Amino acid sequence: MTTSQRPFRGDFPCRSESSTPGECGHNAYAPPVNRQPPLYHARLGKHIKYNCRSMPSHTLTFTLPKALGVASGLGLSLILFSVLFSGKTTRFDEAALGDSESVYAVVDGVSVHCKNVLDADRCIAGAAGHASNKRFLWLGNSQLHAINQRKAGDRSAPEILHRRLRSSGGYLVTFSEPNASLQEHLVLFAGLLSRLRPDVLVLPLVFDDFRETGIRAEILPALREKPTRDALGAFEVGKALVAEADQSTEDKGDFAGIAATVQERSERILTQWLSEHSTAWAARPEARGQTFLWLYQLRNAALGIKPTTSRKMIPGRFAKNWAALEAILALARQSGMGVYLYIVPIRNDVKIPYVETEYAVFKQRVLQEFGSRQGIVVLNLERVVANSVWGTKASTSLGDEPEYDFMHFQAKGHQALADALLEAIVSATPTR
């Protein structure tokens, strides 16, 4: 074996002072010292012998500056990190609302509009404490809680409809989350059936939300409850959602793979201590969210994606959400509930962000499959909200220019939506 073929440790040939091979590690080459000539080291410009058990003294001259550089860089990064993100809390699921303000109605000190499982008790308790001849449940996305360019005294459609129904002996409870998919509606609905016991379901159909998939963390707790799991177990899509939730529970984020170990416990203690004593550490979620938001905006800018850009249907997700819709309707039928399905309002003074042929097929399918089904009233409310009362939203690209908002409208739009639904409820009762 030539000198260039000998095994190396780091930058240096691995040799032993003894004649016993293997002292430098597995498969190390270690011939007797007296049979090896000194090796020429190009960096030092001379012949030198190495002992694998010792570190050449000049190595320290390289290690110390590197360590100081790393420490300085880390310190500066933490300072910058703290300045940029410390003390900030952004709701990234509502980052695109722009001039819209989220309003979750409280009437006479009682919550009648909630978000998800985490705050559901407030709305359920309010309904339980109010005698009514008919209880309504309205599920939806941010169109229900976002009021564009809100002014003092403006009310959301759920609050307006709640007050109108309440005056005639009814009681409406609403749940809404941004970009809520039909899969999430299914889980939430299954969880509310036994707790809220609604008589009527009001369910909007948003074509864009059929592109969404998965269950957000704020709804996952419902999947730990037996009544919810039992209700979902009757449907293939429900079984899949339960299985996915069980898997995500096993994968515990930063601590996946070390569950129930000493490492997990020690890391949790360390993480908790850092969160309480380090503003930079506590700002990690904000920094992560801002980074992903910036990357999202950068992608849109690079690809020229705008609010009017046509977003194609995603067949796999559409099929899963359609199956979830069918499961919701089946659960409602089994519970003896009436259902109002409606195609949501959308502005039509500019090009809509859908492939028009796909959107047309979607609307036709809704009307054909559910229009004559017992227990269901289907409404097309696309044109209920005038184009003049739609607003703008924050830029989804780099820059500060506001963009067309196809989902959220001003208070007059909320009034129009509530009026249209009330008229349908009064005039068209679902037959069972």
N, C-alpha and C positions, 0 to 999 in steps of 0.2 A: 504494500500500500504506500502511495506517495504521500508527501507532506500535505498536499492539497486535498487528499481524500480522508484525512483524519477527522473524526468527530469534533464538533466545536461546542463549547458552552458559552453562550452569548457571543461576544466578539472574539473570543480567545480559544485556541485549540485546547481540547480537554486532554490533559496528561496527568499521570499519577507518578508520585515519587517512588512508589513501590513497584514490584514486578507482578503484582496481582491484578489481572484485568477486572474491570467492573466497578472500581472504586468511585469512578466519576458518574455512575448511574448505569441504567440499562443499556447494554450493547456498547458501552464506552470502550474505546481502543486505548490501552495503556501498556505499551511495551516498556521494558526496563529502561531507566534513565540513561544508563551508560551506553545504550545502543542508539540513542536519539541525538542528532545534532541540534544545536540551537535553531529556533525558527525565526525567520525574518519577519518583523512586524512593520508593515508599510506605514502605518500611522506614526509610529515613533521613530522610524528610520534607522533601526538597528536590530541585531539579533538578540533574542531574549528567551528565557525559559519561563514557563508558567506552571504554577501548582494549582490544580483544580480546587484545592481546599481553601485557597486564599483569594482575595480580591486585590487586583493591582491598585496601588495607592492613587494613581492618576484618575481612576474611575470616579472618585469622590469629587474631583474638580468638575466633572460633568453632571453628577447627580444633584449637588447642592443648588446650582443655578436653576436647574429644571424644576426642582421642588419649590423654590421661591417663586418662580414664574407661575406655576400651577396655583399656588396659594394666593398670589396677587390677583390672578385672573378670576379665581373663584370668589374672592372678596369683592372685587369690582362688580362681578355678575350679580351677587346677592344684593349689593347696594342698588344697582340699576333695577333689578327685579322688584325690590321693595318700593322704590320710587314710582315705578310704572303701574304696579298692580295692587299694592297694599291698600286695604280699606275699601276696595271696590267690589261690588257684587252686582253682576249683570245677569239678567234672565235671558240666556242665549236662545231659549225656545221662543222668546218674544222679541228678539233683537230686530226683526224686520217690521215691527209695527209702526215705526216712524212717529207720525203725529197722532197715532191712536193711543188711547188710554184704556187700560184694562179695568173693567168695573164688574165686581161680583156683588150682586144686589143683596142688601139687608133691608127688610121691611118690618117696621115696628120692633126693631131690635133683634129680629130673627133672620138668620141666613137662609135665603131661598135659592141662592146660586153658588155652587161650590165648584171645585176644580177636579178632584180625584178622590182616591181612597183616603188620603191623609187628612182631609178636612171634611169627609163625608158625614161624620157624626153630627156636625152642627146642623146640616140641612135635614138629616133624618130625624133628629130630636125636634126640630121645629115643626116638621110635618106630623110627627106623632102627637105633638101637643095641640094640634089644631083639628077640630072636628070639620069634616068635609064630606060631601056626598060623592065626590069623584076626585081621585088623586092622579095628577099628570106628571110624567117624567119626560124631560127634554134633554137629549144628549146632543153634543155638537162640538165644533172647533172654535177658534178665536173669533169667528164672525159674530158669535153670541155675546162675547164679553168685551170686545174692542170697539170703542166709539171714536171715530176719526174726528180730530179737531174738537174735542169735547169742551163744552161750556158748562158753567154752573147750572145745575138743575136738569141737565141731560140725563135721560134714562135709557138703559139697554132694553132690547126687545124682550128678554126673559122677565125683567121687572115689570114692564108694561103689561105683558100678557098675564103674569101672576096676579097683578092687581085687578085686572078685568075678570079673570076667572074666579078669583076669590070673592068678588062682589056678587057672584051668582052661585056661590056654594062650592066652587071647585078649589083646588090647591095645586099649584105648579112648583116643582123642584127641578132645577137645571144643573147639569154638569157639563163643563166645557174645558178643553185643553187645546193649545195650539197644534195644528196639523194632526188632530186625532184621527187614527185609522179606524176602520170598521172592526178590526181585530181588538183594538183597545175598547171600543164601545161594547163589544161582545163580553169581554171580561168584566167590565164595570157593570153592565146590565145584569149579568149572571150573579154578581155579588150583591146587587141592590134588590133583586127580586124578593128575597125572603126578609130583608130588613125594611125596605120602604113600602113594599106591596102596592105598586102603582096599578091603576086601572087603565090608563091610556099612555102610550109611548108616542112621542114626537121625535122623528129621526130625520135629520137632513142628509142628503146624498151629495157629497162634494167630489166631483170627478178627480180633482187633483189629489185628494186624500186616499184614493185607491192606489196611489203610487207609494204610500207609506207602508211600513211593515215593522213588526216587533212590538214589544210592550215596554213602555217607559217605567222607570223605577218607582214612580209615584202610584202606579196601578198594580204593580207586582204583588203587593201584600194581599190583595184579594185572592190570589191564586194559592195562598196558604190555608184558606178557609175551606172546610169540607163542603158546605152547601154550594160554593162556587165551583169547586172541582167536580162535584157530582153532576151539576147542571151542564158543565162543559163536556163531561165524559160521554155524553150522548151523541157527540158530533166529532167527526174526524179532525176538523180544524180545531176544535176545542181540546182534543187529546194532544194534538201537536203543540198547542200553546202551553199546556200544562207541562209537557215534557221539556220544552225549551226553558220554561221558568225554573224547573227543577235543576236543569243543567247550569243555568246562570247563577242559581243560589250556591251551587257547589264551587263555581269559579268566583272567588271573593276578591275580585279586582286586584289591588296591589299585593294581596296576600295569597293569590291563587297558587296552589301547589305546596303550601307550607301549613295548611290548616291543622289545628290541634297539635302543633309542635312547639318546642321551646323557642324556636326562631320566630314563629308567628307571634307568640305572646310578647317576646322582647321587642319585636319590631312595632307591634301595636302600642306598647308603652312608650317607646321612643317617638313614634309618630305623634301620639297624643301630646307628649311633652313639648315637642317642637311646634306643634300647632298652637299651643297655649303661650309659648315663650318667644316664638319667632314669627314676626309679621311676614317675612319673605316666604316661610314655609306654608303659613296659612293661606297665602295668596296663590298657591299652586293651581287650584281649580280655575280661578279667574284668568291666570296666565295661559293655561291650557285652552280655555274657551276662546280667549282673544286671539290666540294663535290659529286655531281652527277657523275662526270667523275671518281672519285676514286671508288665510289660504283659500277659503271659499270665495271671497271677493276677488282675490287675485285670479283664480280660475275663471270666474265669470268675465273679468276684464280681458284675460288672454284669449278666451274663446268667443268673446263678443256676445255673451248671454245677457239678455235684457228681460224685463217683465213680460214683454210681448212675444218673446221667443217661444215657439211651440214646444211643449214638453210632451214627448211621446208616452203612450201607455206602456207600462212594464208588465207584460203578460202574466208572469209568475205571481207578482204581488197583486195584480188585479184579481186573479183567480182566487187567491187566498182571502182577500177582502170580500169578494162576492160570496164565498162560502161562509164567511163570518156573518154577512148580512142575512143569508138564508137561515143561519143558526139563531140569530136574534129574533127573526120573525117566527121561527118555530117555537122558541121559548115563550114568546108573547102569546102565541096561539094556545099553547099548553096551559098558560096561566089565565086564559080567558080575557086577555087585554085587547083593546082596539089599538090600531096603529095608524098614525099619519106620517107617510113618507113624503118628503118634498125635495125637489131639485132646487138647489140654493140659488139666490139672486147672484147675478154677475153683470158687470157693466158691459155695454155693447157699443159704446161710442168709439172704441179703438179695437184693434185686433185682439181677440182673446188668446190666452197663452196655451191653447190646446190644438192638437191636430183636429181640424173641424170635422173630418169624416169619422174619426174615432169618437169624438164627443157626441155626434149625431147618433151613432150606433148605440152608445151608452144610454142616451135618453130614450131612444126607441125601445131598447131592451127593458128598461125600468117600467115603462108604461105598459108594454105587452105582457111582461111576466107578473106584474103585481097589480095592474090596473083593475083586473076582474077577480082578484083573489079575495076571498071572504075575510072580513076583519081588517082590511087595509084600505085606506083612502090615499090615493097618489095625487100629488099636486106639483105643478110646474110653476115655480115662483121666480123664474129667471128674470122677468121684466118687472117685478114688483117694485124694485128700488130705482128711482129715476137716476139717470146718468149724472145729473147736476149735484147729487149729494154723496157721490163717492169721493174718496180722498187720495192722498199720496202716502208713500211709505219710505222708510230709510233706504238708502242706496244698497243694492245687493252686489255692487261692483266697487272698485276703487274710486273714491271721489265722494262729494257730499251732495250731489244733485238728487233731489227727491224723484221717486219713480211712481208710475201708475200702480195703484193698489186695486187688485181685482177681487179682494176678499172683504175689505172693511169699509164701512160707510159711516156717515155722520148720523146724528140723532134722528133726523127726519127719516133716514133709511130704516132705523130700528123701529120707529113708529109704524112705517109702512109694512114691515115684515110681521110685526105683532098683529096689526089689523088684518092682514091676509090670513094668518093662521086662526085668529079668533073667528073670522067669518066662516072658514072651513069647519071649525069645531062646532059652531052653532048650526050650520046648515047641512053638514054631511057627517052622519054618525056611522062609524065602521060597523057593518053587519057581521055577526058571528054565527 
